[in-house]
């Protein structure tokens, strides 16, 4: 799969939860609370673009301040 195809791929919530190492329920709670990665509604199905998940994850980086 090309880089463009892998970043445009739509992921199911269970795939995103696995990728982030969190329970799928946490991801559902984040959606309800307006947190977490940007998602799409495709009919009644929730999907995530891989590029959005990667961008959100990069935004979670915390540097230590001493």
C-alpha positions, -999 to +999 in steps of 0.1 A: +000+000+000+014+034-009+019+061+017-010+082+003-033+052+004-024+043+040-030+079+052-063+082+033-076+048+046-107+049+068-103+031+101-130+015+122-131+026+159-117-008+170-087-003+147-081+031+161-085+019+197-060-009+190-036+016+173-037+039+204-036+011+229-069+021+246-102+003+250-128+010+223-152+023+250-127+051+258-127+061+222-165+062+223-165+083+254-141+108+238-164+111+208-194+118+231-173+144+251-159+160+220-123+148+226-100+126+207-093+123+170-115+139+143-140+113+130-164+109+101-200+095+101-205+073+070-242+066+073-245+054+108-210+042+110-181+060+126-148+060+107-115+078+112-090+089+086-056+076+094-040+110+087-064+126+113-055+100+139-018+106+133-022+144+135-042+141+167-016+118+182+013+142+173-007+170+192-006+148+223+032+151+228+040+166+261+075+179+269+088+179+305+093+213+320+117+216+349 
